[in-house]
Amino acid sequence: MIKNLLFECIFLLAGCAGQKEDGLFQIFTIDALLSGVYDGSFSCGSLLKQGDLGIGTFNALDGEMLIMDGKVYQILADIAPLVLN
C-alpha cells in the first residue's frame, strides 16, 4: 500500500514511463523551499506516473524522498529508510 503523502520542493524524474524519450519533470525549485513553501502538492502515486527515478522531500519537510526503480523511499534522520508501498 503506497502512502498517499504529499510532495513538495525539488523533484526530478528521468526515464519517464510511457514516453519514447527520456524526460525531466520538476515541481518546485530550491527558491520555493528557501521561501518557506513546505506544503505539498503531489501524491506519491501522481509522481510515479511521471517516472521511476527522483529526489525531493515530503510534506512539511518530513524526511528526504528518493524514488528509485519505481519504489518510494522516505529517509528520516533517526531510522533506516522506509519503503512506502
Secondary structure, DSSP 8 states (H G I E B T S, - for coil): -----EEES---B-S-TT-SS---B-S--HHHHHTT-----EEHHHHHTT-SEEEEEEGGG-SEEEEETTEEEEE-SSS--EEE-
